Structure formats: structure tokens, C-alpha cells
Amino acid sequence: MKHSLLSGILIWVFMGISWQGQSQAPMSIAPEKVQNYLRQYGWLARQVGQESGIPATIILAVAGLETGWGSSRSCIEANNHFGIKANPNKWSGPVFSDSTWEYLQDNWVLVQDNFRSYKTVTESYRDFARFLKSDNRYAILWQLAPTDWSGWFTYLQLCGYATDPDYSVKLGRMQREYQLQLLDY
């Protein structure tokens, strides 16, 4: 119980928020939309992380990068916080069509693709965990320590989660700049 209370306090201090919900002097350099996203979904990342074994740091870094901290069209209109595509061989649920940039044959290309659509954000977060756990190409992730964030970022990229050749670098930068690891404790 003490650990949970301390974790909650650290999250509130990290985001520069008092217990009464009033802003204090900024304690984080995170932009407002990042702070808002973490305030709104940090608890969910921790919950899904505890259920799945995926560190909240990883969950939030991927969600933040994939959605622009909640501002992408697929996030807003389809509750897809992780950019997971609707491969017809692996997904029979609702889909959302959107354009996306893919790095193909050493070039950035704008393509139209189908993405998974969810009724709720919670469904999206839980499906992200299911997606990683059920696909053998991500099996190496479960051999990494939960605090090996760099390893998680690197192997997400190497295993093909995204086509961006700088994906792991971008995830790591967000983790460091916004101190996402504080949400793991």
C-alpha cells in the first residue's frame, strides 16, 4: 500500500499538479498536451502494465509517439492509441481508414491503410498488450528486464513494430525528456 501511495505522489509531483488539481510551479518541461495525456491515461498504462508485464514507460512512449500525445485522427475518431493496423488475417473487428507515413525502400511514403478501431481507450490499451504478447516476433521482449527501456525500444523497432528507422531513438528521447519511467513505480 505504501508503494502505491508513493507511486501516486510521484506521478502527481512529476506532472506538477497539487492534490486539489491546481497547477503549481512547473516541475516538468513536458508540453501541456503531454502532461494532459499522462494525467488522463497514466493510470491506465500502469494498470495494463501490471496486468501484462509491459512497463508503463513503454506503453506511454508508444502511445505518445503514435498519437502525438492524443491528437491523431485515429486516436480521436477510433480510440486507436498505438497505430495498430487492421491486418485482415489477425483482426476481425471494426476498422478505421487513414493515411500514414511509412518508411519504405529508403523513402518516406504517404499511404492509405486500415487501422483497428475500438469502442474505448481501455480496449486499445489492452489490445496493445495482447498484440505484443500474441505475436511471436515480439517474444524477445519478454526476456528483457522491465527497466531495460532502451532494450524494449530497440527490439520494438527491430521486430517491426514501425517502419520509422529512428523509432527507438524517438521513443527513448520521449522517455528521458518526459521522465516516463516515473510511472513504472
N, C-alpha and C positions, 0 to 999 in steps of 0.2 A: 504494500500500500504506500509506504514511504517513497519507494522508487517511482510509482505512478504519479504521486503528488509532485515530486521533484521534477519529473519529466514535464508535467503540465506547467509548472512555474517557469522552467527553462524555455518552453515554447512561447509563453506569453512575454517573457523578457526579450527573447530573440526578436519577436515581432514588434517590440516597443509599445506594448499595449498594457494599460493598467487593468486591474480586476474589474473596475467599473466600466471598462470599454472606452475610456477616454484616451486620446493619444498623449503620449509623453514625449519627451525629447527623443528624437530619432536615435535608436540604438542599432539600427541596421541600415546598410546602404542600399538595400533592396528597393527597387521602384515600387510604387504604390500597388500596381497591378499584381506584382509578385507577392507582396505582403497580403493582399486581399485573397489571392488564390491559396496561399498557405494557411491563412486564417480559416478559409472556407473548407478546404479539403485535407489539411494536415492530419486531422484526426482519422479520416478515412484511410489515408495512406498508412498510418500506424496500425490501424485495425487490420487491414488487408495484409500488411507486412507481417503482423503477428500470426495471422492465420496461415499464410503461405510460405513464410521463411524468406521472402524478398524484402530487403531493407527498405524502409520508408524513403531513405535518401534516393534510392534507385527509382522507386515508383514516382516520386515527385519530380526528379530531374527529367525522366522520360516524359511525363505528363506536361511539365512546363515547356520543354522543347517542342514537343509535338503540337501543342495548342497555343503557343505564345502566351502561356500563363492564362489560359481560359478564353482567349479572344478569337480562336479559329472558328471558321464556319461549321466544320464538322463537330466541334466541341459544343457550340451553341445550339445547332439545329439537330444533332444526332447523339448528343451526350457521349461522343467518342473522344476520350481524353488521351488516347495512346496511339492514334494513327493506324490502328489495326485494320488491314484490308479485309474485304469480304470475299476471300477465296471460296468459290462455289464448292470445292472439294472438302472444305473444312468449316463452312459456315452456312447454315440454312435459315438464319434469322433475317430480320429486316436489314436493308442496305441503304446507304446514302451515297449518291454520286457527287464527286467533287474533283476539282483539278488539284494536282500536287506536283511539286518539283521532284524529279528523280535524277540521280547521277548515273548515267548510262554511257558506256563506251567513252569515258573521259570528258563527257559534256553534261551540262545541266539541261534537262528537257522537261517542259511542262506537259503533263499527261492527264488524261481523264481516267479516274478509277473509281471502283466501288469500295466503300468502307463499311464496317459493321456499324449498325445503329442500335442504340439502347434506349429503353424507356427511362432509365435513371442513371445518374452518375455512378451510384454504387454498383450497378450491373457492369458498367465499363471498367471500373477498378478491379472487380472480382474476375472479370473476363481476361484482363491483362495477366493476372496471376495464373489463371487456367491456361491461357495461351502459352506462356513460358514453360509451365510445368508439363504440359501435354505434348510439346513438340521436342522430339529427340535432339534436334540441332542445338537446343539450349541446355542439354544435360550437363555440360561442363560448369554452368553457373552454380549448380548445387554442390560443387566441390570447393567453391570459394568461401572464404570466411565472410560473414555478414558485414564486417568492417573493411573488407577489401574493395572499396568503392571503385577504385581505378580498375581493378580486375573485372568487376561487373560491367563497367562502362566499355572496356576494351572488348570483352567477349560478346556483349550485345552486338557491337559493331561487326566483329569477326564472324559471328554466327548468322549475320544477315538481317538483323532487325531493321536496319535502314540502309539506304544506298549512299548516303552522305559520307564521303571519305573522312570527314572531320567530326563525325557523330560523337565518338568517345571523348574527343577533346572538348567539344561543346558541353557535353554532359558534365564532365569534370570541372569545367570553368563555372558552371552554374552551382555545382555542389560547393565549391570553395567560396565563390562570391556571396552566396546566399546562406552559407553555413547549414545546408540541408541536413548534414549529419546530426545536428542537434535534435532532429525529430526522431532519430533512431533510439534515443534513450528515454 
